[in-house]
Amino acid sequence: MVDVIDRAQKREQEDNRLALKAALINDVETEQPDEENGIRYCLDCGEPIPNKRLEARPDAVRCVECKDIKDKRSKR
């Protein structure tokens, strides 16, 4: 029984890894903002996105720091 569970967990981890890799490769900008009570939260770190960032980029779904990290990773 333990082997079946271990194999299922490994498969799930591999599926998640492949899904993340595909998302980075495709870099699809159809991500939906994470909002609650009028506050938009960064999809990566979960912190509120500052109003100045939203004024500059109303479609922003990440804070500046996380967007910089995402951009650097996609350039590799």
N, C-alpha and C positions, 0 to 999 in steps of 0.2 A: 504494500500500500504506500509506503514511504517513497519508493522509487517512482511511482506514478505521480505523486505530488511533486517530487523534485523535478521530474521531467516537465511537468506542466508549468512550474515556476520558471524553469530555464527557457522554455518556449515563449512564455509571456515576456520575459526579459529581452529575448532576441527580437520578438515582434515589436516591442517598444523601441529598441535600439534602431531597427530598420525604419520604423515610422518617423523617428526623430531625424534620421539621416535623410530620408526622402523629403521631409519638410524643409530642411536646410538647403538641399540641392535645388528644390523647386522654388524656394523663397517666395511662397505665395503670400501676397499681402491682402488676403481676404480674412484676416484674423478679426474677430469681433472683440470690441473693447469690454473689459470687465468693469461694470459700473454698478454702484449701489448707492441709493439715496443721492443721486446727482454727483457722486464722486467717482472719478475714473481711476482705476488701479492698474499699475504696470503688470503686464502679463507674465513677466519674468520674476521680479522681486516681490510683487504684491503690495508695494508701497503706493500711496496716492501720487498721481502724476501732478506736478505743480501747475498752477493756473497759467504761469508764464509760458510753460511748454505747450499747454493746450491752446493758448492764444496764438502762438506762433504756428502750431501744427494741430488744428482742430481734430484731425483724424488720428492723432498719436495714440498708440496702444502700449507704448513703453516709455519709461522715463529716459532722460538723456543718457545716463550712464549705461543702462541696459541696451539701449539702441546702439550706442558706440560698440559695446561688446559684441552684439549680434552682427553688426557691420564688419567688424574685424574678423570674426569667425567665418563669415560668408566669403571673404576675400582669399581665404586659404586654398 
